[in-house]
Amino acid sequence: MADPKALIIPAAGSGSRMRKETPKPYLMLEGCTILERTISAFIPLASLRQVVVATSEALLEDTRDLLKTILPDHIDGLAVVGGAERQHSIRNALDQIADEAELVLVHDAVRPFVEHRHIEACCQAASEVGAALLGVPSRDTIKHLDDQHMVRETPPRSQMWQAQTPQIFKKELLTEAYRRAEEEDFTATDDASLIERMGHPVKMVEGGRMNIKLTYPVDLELASLLIAKNRK
């Protein structure tokens, strides 16, 4: 039997880089919000029991209504108020995860094109190792800079991967990682980093190039093209 799973979606960010007043997850994309498309990608996941969305207080009721509309009866939907930073939002959501959940998936609200097969593969790796994330090999050479933007070193490209989401963890492991980060006032840009600093292994699972994060206006144009292509 598959591990009971809970999905956390941090959706409290602003739309500043999109140059929009509406927060990015709530922008319309070919007939529905980005957030709706993102959550819908996970509904077929076996043993998904709960979806927790961390959002702004102003959008709390709208998010609750969305969850009631799109989630089937066997998946519990919950909207919570997020924090000032992504990490705070996830912490608030993590506090609401049901006791039965064994795996916790954390996924960016603005990655609506993640493929089911990659989610499943990442879940399998997390079940075996305790922590896993999707990513893709870097196509570009990466430069490590100093504070003056002078190049310090060039890491081997073959070892460089771009992290994606979902990032998936055993619940107890993620809870402990967040406890330590809060205790030590440590902030990371992704959840896997919190696990890494504990010395626990994290498995990278190859994802898809289309699992893009919709961040800038040009990304919305690309997203519309992808949806149109999939309709054909």
C-alpha positions in Angstrom: 0.0 0.0 0.0 1.3 3.5 -0.9 2.4 5.9 1.8 -0.3 8.4 2.8 0.7 11.7 1.3 0.1 15.4 2.0 0.8 18.2 -0.5 1.9 21.7 0.6 1.7 24.6 -1.9 3.2 27.9 -0.8 1.1 30.5 -2.7 1.5 33.7 -0.6 4.0 35.4 -2.9 3.4 38.6 -4.8 3.2 39.1 -8.6 5.9 41.8 -8.7 8.2 40.1 -11.2 5.1 39.4 -13.4 4.4 43.1 -13.1 0.9 42.3 -12.1 -1.2 43.3 -9.1 -2.7 39.8 -8.8 -0.4 37.3 -7.0 1.1 34.9 -9.6 -0.7 31.7 -8.5 -4.0 33.5 -9.0 -3.4 34.8 -12.5 -5.7 33.3 -15.1 -4.1 30.9 -17.6 -6.3 29.8 -20.5 -9.5 29.6 -18.5 -8.5 28.9 -14.9 -5.9 30.0 -12.4 -2.4 28.8 -12.3 -3.0 27.5 -8.8 -5.9 25.4 -10.0 -3.8 23.9 -12.8 -1.0 23.1 -10.3 -3.1 21.4 -7.8 -4.9 19.4 -10.5 -1.6 17.8 -11.5 -1.5 16.1 -8.1 -5.1 14.9 -7.8 -4.4 11.5 -9.5 -1.5 10.7 -7.1 -2.1 7.5 -5.2 -2.7 7.9 -1.5 -2.8 11.7 -1.6 -5.0 12.5 1.4 -4.5 16.3 2.0 -3.7 19.5 0.2 -2.6 22.5 2.3 -2.2 25.9 0.5 -0.4 28.7 2.3 -1.8 32.0 1.0 -2.4 35.6 1.9 -5.1 36.5 4.3 -6.9 38.5 1.6 -7.1 35.3 -0.6 -7.9 32.8 2.1 -11.6 32.4 1.4 -11.0 32.3 -2.4 -8.5 29.5 -1.9 -10.8 27.6 0.4 -13.6 27.8 -2.3 -11.1 26.6 -5.0 -10.1 23.6 -2.9 -13.8 22.7 -2.3 -14.5 22.9 -6.0 -11.6 20.9 -7.4 -10.7 18.3 -4.8 -12.5 14.9 -4.7 -14.0 13.8 -1.4 -11.1 11.6 -0.4 -8.7 14.5 -0.4 -9.0 17.1 2.4 -8.3 20.7 1.4 -7.1 23.4 3.8 -6.0 27.0 3.3 -3.8 28.7 5.9 -2.3 32.2 6.1 1.3 32.2 4.8 4.3 34.1 6.2 6.5 36.9 5.1 8.9 34.4 3.4 8.4 31.1 1.6 10.0 29.2 4.5 7.5 30.7 6.9 4.6 29.8 4.7 5.7 26.2 4.5 6.2 26.0 8.3 2.6 27.3 8.8 1.3 24.6 6.4 3.5 21.9 7.9 1.9 22.5 11.3 -1.5 21.5 9.8 -0.4 18.3 8.2 -2.5 15.3 9.3 -1.0 12.7 11.6 -1.6 9.9 9.1 0.6 11.5 6.4 4.0 9.7 6.0 5.3 11.7 3.0 5.0 15.5 2.6 5.3 16.9 -0.9 6.2 20.6 -1.3 5.5 22.1 -4.7 5.7 25.6 -6.1 2.3 27.1 -6.8 3.5 28.3 -10.2 4.8 25.0 -11.7 1.6 23.7 -13.3 3.2 21.5 -15.9 4.8 18.8 -13.7 4.2 15.3 -15.1 2.6 12.6 -13.1 5.3 10.0 -13.9 7.9 12.4 -12.4 5.9 12.9 -9.3 5.5 9.2 -8.8 9.3 8.6 -9.3 10.1 11.3 -6.8 7.7 9.8 -4.2 9.3 6.4 -4.7 12.8 7.9 -4.1 11.6 9.7 -1.0 10.1 6.5 0.4 13.4 4.8 0.0 15.8 7.6 1.0 13.7 9.9 3.1 14.2 13.0 0.9 14.1 13.5 -2.8 13.5 16.3 -5.3 13.0 16.7 -9.1 15.6 18.5 -11.1 17.2 18.6 -14.6 20.9 18.7 -15.6 22.1 22.2 -16.3 22.4 23.1 -19.9 24.5 26.1 -19.1 28.0 26.5 -17.6 27.6 27.9 -14.1 29.9 30.5 -12.7 30.4 31.0 -8.9 30.8 34.8 -8.2 32.0 36.8 -5.3 30.2 39.9 -3.9 31.8 42.1 -6.6 30.5 39.8 -9.4 34.0 38.6 -10.1 34.2 34.9 -11.1 35.6 32.7 -8.3 35.3 29.3 -10.0 33.6 27.3 -12.6 32.1 24.1 -11.2 32.0 21.1 -13.6 28.7 21.4 -15.6 28.2 17.6 -15.4 27.7 17.9 -11.7 25.3 20.9 -11.8 21.6 20.3 -11.7 18.7 22.8 -11.6 16.4 22.0 -8.7 12.7 21.8 -9.3 9.7 20.8 -7.3 8.1 18.8 -5.9 10.5 18.1 -3.2 9.3 15.2 -1.1 10.2 14.1 2.4 9.3 11.8 5.2 7.2 13.9 7.5 9.3 13.5 10.6 12.4 14.4 8.8 11.0 17.6 7.3 9.5 18.6 10.6 12.8 18.2 12.4 14.6 20.1 9.6 12.2 23.0 10.1 12.6 22.9 13.8 16.4 23.2 13.6 16.2 25.9 11.0 13.9 28.0 13.2 16.0 27.4 16.2 19.2 28.4 14.4 17.6 31.3 12.4 18.6 29.7 9.1 16.8 30.5 5.9 17.1 28.5 2.7 15.7 28.9 -0.8 14.4 25.4 -1.0 13.4 22.7 1.5 16.1 20.2 0.4 18.7 22.6 1.7 17.3 22.2 5.2 17.7 18.5 5.0 21.2 18.6 3.5 22.5 20.8 6.4 21.4 18.0 8.8 23.7 15.6 7.0 20.9 13.5 5.7 21.1 12.2 2.1 18.8 13.8 -0.6 18.1 12.0 -3.9 17.9 13.9 -7.1 15.3 12.5 -9.5 15.4 13.7 -13.1 12.3 15.6 -14.0 11.1 17.3 -17.2 12.2 20.4 -19.0 8.6 21.6 -19.2 8.3 21.7 -15.4 9.0 25.4 -15.6 8.4 28.0 -12.8 6.1 30.8 -14.2 8.0 33.8 -12.9 8.1 36.5 -15.7 5.6 37.7 -18.3 7.3 35.7 -21.0 6.7 32.6 -19.0 2.9 33.1 -19.3 3.3 33.3 -23.1 5.2 30.0 -23.1 2.6 28.4 -20.8 -0.2 29.3 -23.2 1.7 27.8 -26.0 2.2 24.6 -24.0 -1.5 24.3 -23.2 -2.5 24.9 -26.8 0.0 22.2 -27.9 -1.4 19.7 -25.4 -5.0 20.3 -26.7 -4.1 19.2 -30.2 
